[in-house]
Amino acid sequence: MKLKPRLQVSNGQAPNYNQRTAVTDAFSFGDPEPCLDNRLTDYVGVFSDSNGIYAPPISLQGLIKLLRVNAQHGPILYFKRNMILKWYKPNALLSHQALSKFGFDLLWSGNAYLQIIKNSFGQIIKLRHLPALTMRYTSTRGVYAQLSNRSHEPIYFNAGEIIHVKEYDPGQGIYGIPQYYGGIQSALLNEDATLFRRRYYKNGAHMGFIFSMADPNLSVEDETALKDAIRDSKGVGNFRSLFFNFRSNKADAEKAINITPVGDISTKDEFERIKKITLNDMLSMHRAQEALSGQSSGESAGFGDLDKITRAYYNNEVVPLQQDVLGINNYLPSAQHIEFKEPEYSDLNPTPKEDT
């Protein structure tokens, strides 16, 4: 904003309209605007509506938005999905594309759904993926419903028609909760830091320095030219500075001009520290290995032995994920079970040692 020139009155004399004080320009910018509402982290419990449909205990729409909150959270989930698909054996019932969607739903929401398609003889001929975002359990035992965007009426399925694989939630047994749920605040903090920093540089209105003078003899023309030069140096990504002239006769000549830095360079270090901390939090909450998932915390110069890392990650993380997906087999005849290949370094199929 611009402040009007102040009229100076001294010793009861009339104001001197020819004497002009410096016009002070001050700038400010507002708070960062987060993309997400933190209410998505609220655990509200499971309640049924008038149609007998149970609502999930957390916001699924919020979890969808969370996939795009930063450069790590979503890509790590896609990486874990790829690890599930890598060793999948082709199966006539469940296509590679359907398993890809099913596995990703299980990772981001803690719930994954398939519809059992049967022929006229009652034989299972296909497993059709249904998006976890719109699937709900009802108060009728074994019956699921799908919310429809085209009509206000949900689509109900027959009892036993839906395969529901979910993460275990000790708070209730209807829906699953994703494993990363406890790390959501770190993901949001990462977004807040990035968004604030982006706005900080983009608006070009952050303070650089205060240019102060105490020269009563500076002409109005020279003062205007000086202020214009300072103002013209401002641009997108640059600092904006503040100028004012005290016009004091008591000022020390050596201190007539002062340049006081305001832009705090330490904010850069703070930003980098927050980004590093939240990245480590996300690697921990996903139990992701940075060397494999394409993330780097900057803690070490190299990634180490990738062969050993791959072996350990497969046995400790990929196999448990595959076993969760194999819950589909509980609904299928043994002849139609889905399977995964086992690499030679799998703990499930260890290579027998040769006798010496």
Number of C-alpha atoms within 10 A of each C-alpha: 8 9 10 10 13 13 13 13 10 8 5 6 8 10 12 11 10 7 13 15 17 19 17 15 14 14 12 8 11 8 7 15 10 15 14 15 10 12 11 18 17 10 13 13 12 16 12 13 10 6 10 14 22 21 20 21 20 21 17 17 12 15 20 14 14 20 18 14 22 18 14 20 22 16 16 23 22 18 16 22 23 15 19 24 18 12 15 16 14 12 13 12 18 21 15 15 11 15 21 17 18 24 28 22 24 26 23 25 25 22 25 28 25 22 16 19 15 13 9 6 6 8 11 15 14 17 21 19 22 20 16 22 18 14 25 21 22 19 14 10 9 14 17 25 20 19 16 12 9 7 8 8 12 18 12 15 14 10 11 14 16 24 23 23 22 23 18 16 14 8 13 12 11 18 25 23 23 19 18 19 16 10 18 19 15 19 22 20 18 24 22 20 18 19 17 17 15 13 18 19 15 14 14 16 21 21 18 17 18 17 17 17 20 20 19 17 9 12 11 13 9 10 16 13 12 12 20 11 11 15 16 9 11 16 14 12 15 17 20 23 25 20 20 17 19 14 18 13 11 10 15 11 10 7 12 17 15 13 14 13 13 15 15 11 9 9 11 10 11 12 16 14 12 17 20 17 15 23 23 20 18 22 21 13 18 19 16 20 19 16 16 16 16 12 17 19 14 11 9 8 7 9 13 10 9 11 10 11 15 16 16 16 17 20 14 14 17 22 19 13 18 18 13 15 20 15 16 17 15 10 15 15 10 9 7 15 16 19 16 16 10 15 13 11 16 16 15 11 10 11 10 6 6 5 4 3
